[in-house]
Amino acid sequence: MESAHYFSSEPAGEFIRKPLSVVLDGKERSLHTSTGIFSPDAIDKGTRILLDEVPAPASEGSFLDIGCGWGPIALTLALKSPEARVTAVDVNQRCIALTTENAATLGLTNLIASLPQDVDPELGFDLIWSNPPIRIGKAELHELLQLWLPRLNPGGEAYLVVQKNLGSDSLQKWLADTLPAGFAVSRFSTAKSFRVLRVVRDG
């Protein structure tokens, strides 16, 4: 984790891009990363578990990645579902730039990376994948999830990966108690020290 607080809007230190070679959607990809963001040198364990555990996305629809970092989740969604519209959000301006640039490198025209406030408030989502920023603090995390999860379209679903020792079980209970009627919360899977939580909105 970066000491410069990857969840800051403008991280400390110079924005210097550096090459990053990773496997996304089964192929080696040559991308760029930087300091001052979450997991700048690789796909972190939680994100890798999410990508390995969740069902394949539909071929089309409106998808969301909450807390995109340099883009591994959003880029994977866009690669797997080229007919879908993928929105990636992050408060970190550096993450928005990197995700946008990495999408362009991969020729992905179906991905838009935005600051949260720049996303159309009327836009709903059929699918959300996220490794949410647990370390921003409980109150801020709850506010973040209350902002985005209710924007699931009817019949939509969300998958969140959370480390067990960082409160996955208590977060599951809070979501079940807090989300509006018509939302169901469950534990989708457990892998290593992580849980994948599933949120479904009635159709």
Backbone torsions as a table, in degrees:
resi	resn	phi	psi	omega
1	MET	NA	142.5	-177.4
2	GLU	-80.1	135.5	177.1
3	SER	-69.3	-15.6	-177.6
4	ALA	-81.4	7.9	178.5
5	HIS	63.1	89.4	-176.8
6	TYR	-63.1	-15.4	179.5
7	PHE	-93.1	11.8	171.8
8	SER	-79.1	151.0	178.9
9	SER	-65.2	-43.6	179.6
10	GLU	-128.5	94.8	-177.0
11	PRO	-61.2	153.0	176.6
12	ALA	-70.3	156.8	178.3
13	GLY	90.6	158.0	-176.9
14	GLU	-71.8	142.2	179.0
15	PHE	-83.3	94.1	-179.8
16	ILE	-114.8	116.5	179.8
17	ARG	-74.0	143.7	175.7
18	LYS	-138.2	150.6	-175.5
19	PRO	-69.0	148.4	178.6
20	LEU	-140.6	123.8	178.0
21	SER	-108.8	117.6	-177.7
22	VAL	-140.1	160.6	174.8
23	VAL	-95.5	120.4	174.3
24	LEU	-128.1	133.3	-179.0
25	ASP	50.9	41.7	171.7
26	GLY	80.7	4.3	-180.0
27	LYS	-132.2	149.9	175.6
28	GLU	-70.7	131.0	-178.8
29	ARG	-124.2	139.9	177.0
30	SER	-103.0	109.5	-173.7
31	LEU	-125.8	-167.5	176.4
32	HIS	-132.9	150.5	179.0
33	THR	-139.1	-173.0	179.7
34	SER	-163.7	173.0	172.3
35	THR	-78.8	169.4	176.4
36	GLY	79.2	15.0	178.2
37	ILE	-131.2	169.8	179.9
38	PHE	-73.2	133.4	176.0
39	SER	45.0	64.4	-172.3
40	PRO	-73.2	-15.6	-171.5
41	ASP	-106.4	-2.8	-175.7
42	ALA	-172.4	173.3	168.4
43	ILE	-78.5	120.7	-176.8
44	ASP	-68.5	164.7	-173.3
45	LYS	-60.3	-43.8	-178.0
46	GLY	-62.5	-45.7	179.6
47	THR	-63.3	-41.5	178.7
48	ARG	-61.6	-41.7	177.9
49	ILE	-63.6	-43.7	177.4
50	LEU	-56.7	-50.2	-177.2
51	LEU	-63.7	-31.9	-179.3
52	ASP	-80.1	-28.9	-169.7
53	GLU	-93.7	-34.7	-169.5
54	VAL	-77.6	155.5	176.5
55	PRO	-65.8	155.6	177.6
56	ALA	-61.5	142.4	179.3
57	PRO	-70.7	160.0	174.6
58	ALA	-63.6	163.4	-176.8
59	SER	-71.4	-22.4	179.0
60	GLU	-147.6	168.1	-178.8
61	GLY	137.3	-172.2	179.1
62	SER	-111.9	115.3	-173.1
63	PHE	-115.5	154.8	-178.4
64	LEU	-137.9	138.3	169.5
65	ASP	-116.6	118.1	-179.9
66	ILE	-93.7	116.6	-179.3
67	GLY	80.9	67.6	-165.5
68	CYS	-76.9	-21.4	-175.0
69	GLY	59.0	-137.1	178.0
70	TRP	-82.0	-3.3	168.9
71	GLY	116.6	9.3	-171.3
72	PRO	-58.9	-39.7	-178.7
73	ILE	-73.6	-50.1	-178.8
74	ALA	-61.9	-42.0	179.3
75	LEU	-63.2	-40.4	178.1
76	THR	-63.7	-44.3	177.2
77	LEU	-59.0	-44.8	-178.3
78	ALA	-67.4	-36.3	177.8
79	LEU	-68.0	-43.0	-177.1
80	LYS	-72.8	-31.0	-173.5
81	SER	-130.2	75.3	-174.8
82	PRO	-65.1	-15.7	178.0
83	GLU	-91.3	-4.0	-179.8
84	ALA	-86.4	160.9	171.0
85	ARG	-103.3	118.4	-177.5
86	VAL	-107.9	126.2	175.3
87	THR	-110.1	129.4	176.5
88	ALA	-115.7	128.1	-179.7
89	VAL	-122.2	147.3	175.3
90	ASP	-161.8	149.1	176.4
91	VAL	-81.1	-15.3	-175.7
92	ASN	-86.1	114.0	-177.7
93	GLN	-58.9	-33.6	180.0
94	ARG	-64.5	-37.8	178.5
95	CYS	-66.0	-40.0	178.5
96	ILE	-61.9	-44.4	179.3
97	ALA	-62.5	-46.2	-177.2
98	LEU	-66.5	-43.7	179.6
99	THR	-63.2	-41.6	177.5
100	THR	-61.4	-46.1	-179.1
101	GLU	-67.2	-40.3	179.6
102	ASN	-66.8	-36.2	175.5
103	ALA	-63.1	-42.4	178.8
104	ALA	-64.0	-40.2	178.2
105	THR	-58.5	-37.8	-178.9
106	LEU	-88.1	2.5	179.3
107	GLY	71.1	26.7	-177.0
108	LEU	-92.2	112.6	178.9
109	THR	-98.5	1.1	-176.1
110	ASN	-103.7	16.4	-178.4
111	LEU	-124.0	130.3	175.6
112	ILE	-124.5	123.2	176.7
113	ALA	-100.9	130.9	-173.1
114	SER	-143.9	153.1	164.3
115	LEU	-66.2	148.8	-176.2
116	PRO	-53.2	-40.6	-176.0
117	GLN	-70.7	-12.1	-178.9
118	ASP	-94.6	-1.8	178.2
119	VAL	-82.8	135.0	178.1
120	ASP	-53.3	119.8	-177.3
121	PRO	-65.1	-15.4	178.9
122	GLU	-89.3	-6.9	-175.9
123	LEU	-76.6	125.9	174.8
124	GLY	-104.6	169.8	-173.6
125	PHE	-132.6	138.4	176.7
126	ASP	-85.7	-23.9	-176.4
127	LEU	-150.1	134.8	173.2
128	ILE	-125.6	127.6	168.7
129	TRP	-117.5	135.0	-178.8
130	SER	-157.0	141.4	162.7
131	ASN	-106.2	85.9	-168.1
132	PRO	-66.8	150.9	-176.4
133	PRO	-76.9	80.3	-175.5
134	ILE	-56.2	-36.1	-171.5
135	ARG	-77.6	2.0	174.0
136	ILE	-73.0	-11.7	-179.3
137	GLY	110.9	150.2	-173.4
138	LYS	-61.4	-46.6	-177.4
139	ALA	-62.3	-44.0	-179.5
140	GLU	-67.7	-39.0	177.8
141	LEU	-63.1	-45.7	179.2
142	HIS	-60.2	-41.9	178.6
143	GLU	-62.2	-41.5	179.9
144	LEU	-61.6	-47.7	-177.6
145	LEU	-70.4	-33.6	175.8
146	GLN	-67.9	-24.7	177.4
147	LEU	-73.3	-44.0	-169.2
148	TRP	-98.8	-41.2	-174.3
149	LEU	-61.6	-38.8	177.1
150	PRO	-64.4	-9.7	179.1
151	ARG	-88.3	6.8	169.7
152	LEU	-61.7	135.0	174.1
153	ASN	-70.9	158.2	174.1
154	PRO	-53.1	130.2	-176.0
155	GLY	84.3	-2.4	-179.5
156	GLY	-79.2	165.3	179.7
157	GLU	-145.1	154.8	179.3
158	ALA	-128.4	145.3	174.7
159	TYR	-125.1	124.1	-178.8
160	LEU	-122.1	131.1	176.1
161	VAL	-103.1	129.8	-176.5
162	VAL	-140.5	134.2	178.8
163	GLN	-68.0	140.0	-176.4
164	LYS	-61.1	-42.7	-176.8
165	ASN	-79.4	0.5	173.6
166	LEU	-107.4	15.4	168.8
167	GLY	99.6	30.8	-178.4
168	SER	-61.7	-41.1	-176.7
169	ASP	-70.9	-39.6	177.7
170	SER	-69.4	-33.3	176.8
171	LEU	-67.0	-40.4	177.1
172	GLN	-58.1	-45.5	179.5
173	LYS	-64.5	-42.3	-179.7
174	TRP	-62.8	-42.9	178.7
175	LEU	-61.3	-44.2	-179.3
176	ALA	-62.9	-35.3	-178.8
177	ASP	-80.2	-22.3	-167.9
178	THR	-105.6	-37.7	-177.0
179	LEU	-63.9	151.3	-176.7
180	PRO	-63.9	168.2	174.4
181	ALA	-57.5	143.0	-178.6
182	GLY	99.2	-6.0	176.2
183	PHE	-107.8	136.4	177.2
184	ALA	-120.5	137.6	-177.2
185	VAL	-120.4	134.1	179.5
186	SER	-147.4	165.4	172.7
187	ARG	-89.5	114.8	-176.7
188	PHE	-79.6	-43.3	-179.3
189	SER	-161.1	164.9	173.9
190	THR	-129.8	130.7	178.5
191	ALA	-142.5	123.3	-178.1
192	LYS	54.4	-123.7	-177.7
193	SER	-99.4	19.6	-175.4
194	PHE	-122.5	153.3	169.3
195	ARG	-119.8	146.4	171.9
196	VAL	-107.6	118.5	178.9
197	LEU	-95.9	144.9	-179.0
198	ARG	-120.0	131.2	175.4
199	VAL	-119.9	126.9	-178.6
200	VAL	-123.6	137.4	172.8
201	ARG	-103.7	133.9	-180.0
202	ASP	-54.8	145.7	178.7
203	GLY	-78.3	NA	NA
